[in-house]
Amino acid sequence: MRARNIFVGAAFALLAGGMAHSAVAQDIKIGEINSYSLLPAFTEPYRKGWQLAVEEINAAGGINGKKLVVISKDDGGKPADAQTAANELVSSEGVAMLAGTFLSNIGLAVSDFANQKKVFFLAAEPLTDAITWSKGNKYTFRLRPSNYMQAAMLVEAASKLPAKRWATIAPNYEYGQSAVAVFKKLMSEKRPDIQWVDEQWPPQGKIDAGPVVQAVAAANPEAILNVTFGADLVKLVREGNTRGLFKGREVVSFLTGEPEYLDPLKDETPEGWIVTGYPWYSIKTPEHDAFLKAYQAKYNDYPRLGSIVGYQTIKSAAAILAKAGSTDPEKLIAAAEGLSMPSPFGEITFRKIDHQSTLGAYVGKTALKDGKGVMVDSSYKKGADYLPSDAEVDKLRPKD
């Protein structure tokens, strides 16, 4: 009798274990990588965004009836650590795809890993044009509007300024180099009369703002292109305000209208800069209203641009997985190419030709309101309207 009970107990244990394994097997896992410890101003709202998306997806029945699970890792702002994290997520966690990354050099490192290991990768934030063009590959897709797209949006306004003498300030790594190169190219095409009189390349996250401001002032430009962000931007603005660098000069600035970068400036926010950003308080569309309501209900806080990026990254990943009906990378690629879906900014499409999404950005000007920086006179620029022709993309992107 005792032997029979042991046998029955063992059988039940095996059955329970099998049921648990079966339940786990029904989960679809996404491996997410980002620079959480290095850039919390952006990545914390980003994490909240993707967590809201996961909650909404699973509440609506998951992905074809399977629960979505996101396994997240911090790359610490180091490309090698990001590749190690990617390897662990694929080999140990068995994720269906990789997603995320912030810095452009890290996005390129994970993209290279994805290409070598034949793993689907949805880059969330990296803005370098290389990720979809010169170093593009069949396994990598990108959500955010690229440097080219944002530069084209800014040039549309900047080219109408009377200024002829321009200086640039940008962090000395892939993102900054790429942003300056494409802005100068597009601006010079529209305004051949422009002179580029100075370039400053402070190290990312370690700007010594005094000498940078002094050098730019010495070149006596009529306008400045700024590509710094985060803590570097705060230091640059403070030093520039103190020394009068921006007085009487036009400034065009990537990303500065994003709340995560405007908020720390407080009443030091310079007014009248032409910027890309996210004026969440003035967007009146049904899609954004629904997102804003859900985000504020969950977090009792307003969203940042990172919130939108995190949210839409996982929503996009889920749409790709649902259409593919499989976790096979080749089927995910086939499903993603040309796929359209809703977003808080309206419908977006992942282009087949270069795997770039058509998510757009808001362009406006900085202003002070109640002692806080805001974006005014803003309008949404659809990403599809600011991309080069298919013939040009064919020349820029290597064949798979």
C-alpha positions in Angstrom: 0.0 0.0 0.0 2.8 2.4 0.9 4.6 1.6 -2.3 1.4 2.3 -4.2 1.0 5.7 -2.5 4.6 6.6 -3.3 3.9 5.7 -6.9 0.7 7.7 -7.1 2.4 10.7 -5.4 5.3 10.5 -7.9 2.8 10.3 -10.7 1.0 13.4 -9.5 4.3 15.2 -9.0 5.3 14.4 -12.6 1.9 15.4 -13.9 2.0 18.7 -11.9 5.5 19.4 -13.1 4.4 18.7 -16.7 1.4 21.0 -16.3 3.7 23.7 -14.9 6.1 23.3 -17.8 3.2 23.4 -20.3 2.0 26.6 -18.7 5.5 28.1 -19.0 5.8 26.9 -22.5 2.7 28.9 -23.4 4.4 32.2 -22.5 6.0 34.3 -25.3 9.2 36.0 -24.0 10.8 39.2 -25.3 14.3 40.1 -24.1 14.6 43.8 -23.4 17.9 45.6 -23.0 18.5 49.2 -21.9 20.8 51.7 -20.1 18.7 51.9 -17.0 21.5 52.8 -14.5 23.2 55.2 -16.9 20.2 57.3 -18.2 17.3 57.0 -15.7 15.6 60.3 -16.8 14.7 58.6 -20.1 14.7 54.9 -19.2 12.5 54.9 -16.1 9.6 56.5 -18.0 10.5 54.1 -20.9 10.2 51.1 -18.5 6.8 52.4 -17.3 5.7 52.6 -20.9 6.5 49.1 -21.8 5.1 47.7 -18.5 1.8 49.4 -19.3 1.9 47.9 -22.8 2.5 44.4 -21.4 -0.4 44.8 -19.0 -2.8 45.9 -21.7 -1.7 43.1 -24.1 -2.2 40.4 -21.5 -5.5 41.8 -20.3 -6.7 41.6 -23.9 -5.8 37.9 -24.2 -2.1 38.0 -24.8 -0.5 37.1 -28.1 -2.8 34.6 -29.9 -3.9 33.4 -26.4 -0.4 33.2 -25.0 0.9 35.4 -22.1 3.5 37.9 -23.0 6.5 38.1 -20.7 9.3 40.7 -20.9 12.7 39.8 -19.4 14.7 43.0 -18.9 18.4 43.6 -18.5 20.6 46.7 -17.9 23.5 47.2 -20.2 25.1 50.0 -18.1 25.8 52.0 -21.2 28.4 49.6 -22.4 28.2 47.8 -25.8 30.0 44.7 -24.6 27.6 44.3 -21.7 24.7 44.8 -24.0 26.0 41.9 -26.2 26.5 39.7 -23.1 22.9 40.5 -22.0 21.6 39.7 -25.5 23.5 36.4 -25.5 22.1 35.4 -22.0 18.5 36.3 -23.1 18.7 34.2 -26.2 20.7 31.2 -24.9 19.5 31.0 -21.3 16.0 32.6 -21.3 14.9 31.4 -24.7 13.4 34.8 -25.8 11.5 35.1 -29.1 13.1 38.4 -29.9 15.3 41.2 -28.6 14.1 44.8 -28.1 15.2 48.1 -26.7 18.6 49.9 -26.3 19.1 53.6 -26.1 22.6 54.8 -27.1 23.4 54.4 -30.8 26.7 52.6 -30.4 24.9 50.0 -28.2 22.0 49.7 -30.7 24.6 48.9 -33.4 26.3 46.3 -31.1 23.1 44.5 -30.4 22.1 44.7 -34.1 25.4 43.1 -35.0 24.7 40.3 -32.5 21.2 39.8 -33.9 22.6 39.5 -37.4 25.3 37.0 -36.4 22.9 34.9 -34.3 19.9 35.3 -36.6 17.7 36.8 -33.9 15.0 39.3 -34.5 15.8 42.7 -32.9 13.5 45.7 -32.6 15.6 48.7 -31.7 13.6 51.2 -29.7 15.6 54.4 -29.3 19.0 54.4 -31.1 18.8 57.2 -33.7 21.9 56.7 -35.8 21.1 56.3 -39.5 23.6 53.4 -39.7 21.3 51.0 -37.9 18.8 50.8 -40.8 21.1 52.0 -43.6 24.9 51.5 -43.9 25.0 48.8 -41.2 21.4 47.6 -41.6 20.6 43.9 -41.7 17.5 41.8 -42.2 17.1 40.9 -38.5 17.0 44.6 -37.2 14.1 47.0 -37.3 13.9 50.4 -35.7 10.9 52.3 -34.1 12.0 55.9 -33.4 12.4 58.5 -36.2 16.1 58.4 -37.2 18.6 61.2 -37.2 17.9 61.8 -40.9 14.2 62.1 -40.3 14.6 64.5 -37.3 17.2 66.5 -39.1 14.9 66.8 -42.1 12.1 68.0 -39.8 14.4 70.6 -38.2 16.0 71.8 -41.5 12.5 72.5 -42.8 12.3 75.3 -40.1 16.0 76.1 -39.8 16.5 76.8 -43.5 14.1 79.7 -43.3 16.3 81.5 -40.7 18.4 84.4 -42.0 21.5 83.1 -40.2 24.4 82.1 -42.5 27.2 81.4 -40.0 26.6 78.2 -38.0 28.4 76.3 -35.3 27.6 72.8 -33.9 27.8 71.2 -30.5 27.3 67.5 -30.2 28.5 64.5 -28.1 31.5 62.7 -29.6 30.0 59.3 -30.3 27.9 57.6 -33.0 24.7 59.5 -32.3 26.2 63.0 -32.2 28.4 62.4 -35.2 25.6 61.0 -37.2 23.2 63.8 -36.3 25.6 66.6 -37.2 26.6 65.0 -40.5 23.1 64.6 -41.7 21.9 68.0 -40.5 24.9 69.7 -42.2 24.2 67.8 -45.4 20.5 68.5 -45.6 20.9 72.2 -44.5 23.7 72.9 -47.0 21.6 71.4 -49.8 18.7 73.8 -49.0 21.0 76.7 -48.1 24.3 76.6 -50.1 25.1 80.1 -48.7 25.7 78.7 -45.2 29.2 78.6 -43.6 30.0 76.1 -40.9 32.4 78.1 -38.7 32.9 75.8 -35.6 32.4 72.3 -34.3 32.5 71.2 -30.7 32.7 67.5 -29.7 32.4 67.1 -25.9 32.5 63.5 -24.6 29.1 62.1 -24.0 28.0 62.6 -20.3 31.2 64.5 -19.5 30.9 67.9 -21.1 33.2 70.7 -19.8 30.7 73.4 -20.7 32.9 76.5 -20.0 35.5 75.9 -22.8 32.8 74.6 -25.2 30.8 77.8 -24.8 33.9 80.0 -25.0 35.1 78.3 -28.2 31.7 78.7 -29.9 31.4 82.3 -28.9 34.9 83.0 -30.3 33.7 81.7 -33.7 30.9 84.3 -33.6 28.2 82.2 -35.3 24.7 83.6 -36.1 23.1 80.2 -35.3 24.0 77.0 -33.3 23.0 73.4 -33.8 22.8 71.6 -30.5 22.8 67.8 -30.1 23.6 67.4 -26.4 21.0 66.0 -24.1 20.5 65.0 -20.5 22.9 66.3 -17.9 25.2 67.7 -20.6 22.4 69.9 -21.9 21.7 71.3 -18.5 25.4 72.2 -18.1 25.6 73.7 -21.6 22.5 75.8 -21.1 23.6 77.1 -17.7 27.0 78.1 -18.9 25.6 79.5 -22.2 23.0 81.6 -20.3 25.7 82.9 -17.9 28.0 83.9 -20.8 25.3 85.2 -23.1 26.0 82.7 -25.8 22.4 82.3 -26.9 21.6 86.0 -26.8 20.8 87.3 -30.4 21.5 83.8 -31.8 19.2 81.2 -33.3 19.5 77.7 -31.8 18.2 74.5 -33.4 18.3 71.5 -31.1 17.6 67.8 -31.4 15.4 66.2 -28.7 15.4 69.3 -26.3 11.6 69.5 -26.4 11.3 66.1 -24.7 10.0 66.5 -21.1 12.8 64.4 -19.7 15.3 67.0 -21.0 13.2 70.1 -20.6 12.1 69.5 -17.0 15.6 69.6 -15.4 16.2 73.0 -17.0 13.3 74.6 -15.1 13.4 78.4 -15.2 16.8 78.3 -17.0 15.0 77.0 -20.1 16.1 79.1 -23.1 13.2 80.5 -25.1 12.8 80.3 -28.9 14.9 77.3 -29.7 13.6 75.2 -32.6 13.4 71.6 -31.2 12.0 68.2 -31.7 10.1 66.8 -28.6 6.9 65.7 -27.0 4.4 68.3 -25.9 2.0 65.8 -24.2 0.0 68.6 -22.7 -1.1 70.0 -26.1 -1.7 66.9 -28.2 -5.5 66.4 -28.8 -6.1 63.2 -30.7 -8.1 60.2 -29.7 -5.1 57.9 -29.9 -3.0 60.0 -27.6 -5.9 60.8 -25.3 -6.4 57.0 -24.7 -2.7 56.5 -24.0 -2.5 59.5 -21.7 -5.5 58.5 -19.7 -4.2 54.9 -19.2 -0.7 56.1 -18.3 -1.9 58.7 -15.8 -4.3 56.2 -14.2 -1.6 53.6 -13.7 1.3 55.9 -12.6 -0.4 59.1 -11.4 2.3 61.0 -13.4 2.5 62.5 -16.9 4.3 60.6 -19.7 7.7 61.5 -21.1 8.9 60.7 -24.6 10.5 57.6 -23.2 7.1 56.4 -22.1 5.8 56.6 -25.7 8.9 54.7 -27.0 8.7 52.0 -24.4 4.9 51.6 -24.8 5.1 51.4 -28.6 8.1 49.2 -28.7 6.3 46.4 -26.9 3.0 47.1 -28.7 4.9 46.8 -32.0 6.6 43.6 -30.9 3.3 42.1 -30.0 1.7 43.0 -33.3 4.6 41.4 -35.2 4.4 38.2 -33.1 0.7 38.0 -33.5 0.8 38.4 -37.3 3.7 35.9 -37.6 1.9 33.3 -35.5 5.3 32.0 -34.7 8.6 32.8 -33.0 10.7 31.8 -35.9 12.9 34.8 -36.8 12.3 34.4 -40.6 8.6 34.5 -40.0 8.9 37.5 -37.7 10.8 39.4 -40.4 8.2 38.5 -43.0 5.4 39.6 -40.7 7.1 42.9 -39.7 8.0 44.1 -43.2 5.3 46.5 -44.3 3.2 45.9 -41.1 1.0 48.8 -40.1 -0.4 49.3 -36.6 -1.8 52.0 -34.3 0.3 54.1 -32.0 -0.4 57.1 -29.6 0.9 59.3 -32.5 -1.4 57.7 -35.1 -0.8 54.8 -37.5 2.7 53.7 -38.2 4.3 51.3 -40.7 7.6 49.3 -40.6 8.9 49.8 -44.1 10.0 46.8 -46.0 12.9 48.6 -47.8 14.9 49.5 -44.7 12.9 48.3 -41.6 12.5 51.9 -40.4 9.1 52.7 -38.8 7.2 55.8 -39.9 6.6 57.0 -36.4 7.0 60.8 -36.5 8.0 63.6 -34.1 6.7 66.9 -32.9 8.6 70.1 -33.9 8.1 73.4 -32.1 9.8 76.0 -30.0 10.9 76.2 -26.4 9.2 78.6 -24.0 8.9 79.3 -20.3 5.5 78.8 -18.6 5.1 79.1 -14.8 8.8 78.7 -14.3 9.0 75.5 -16.4 10.2 74.7 -19.9 7.5 73.8 -22.4 7.1 73.4 -26.2 4.9 75.8 -28.0 3.8 76.3 -31.7 4.3 72.6 -32.1 3.1 70.4 -35.0 3.4 66.7 -35.7 5.6 65.6 -38.6 4.7 62.2 -40.1 7.9 60.1 -40.4 7.0 58.9 -43.9 7.2 62.5 -45.2 10.9 62.9 -44.1 12.6 59.9 -45.6 14.7 59.7 -48.7 13.5 58.0 -51.9 13.6 54.2 -52.2 16.3 54.7 -54.9 18.5 56.6 -52.4 17.9 54.0 -49.6 18.9 51.2 -52.0 22.3 52.9 -52.4 22.7 53.4 -48.6 21.8 49.9 -47.4 23.8 46.8 -48.0 21.9 43.9 -49.7 20.9 41.1 -47.3 
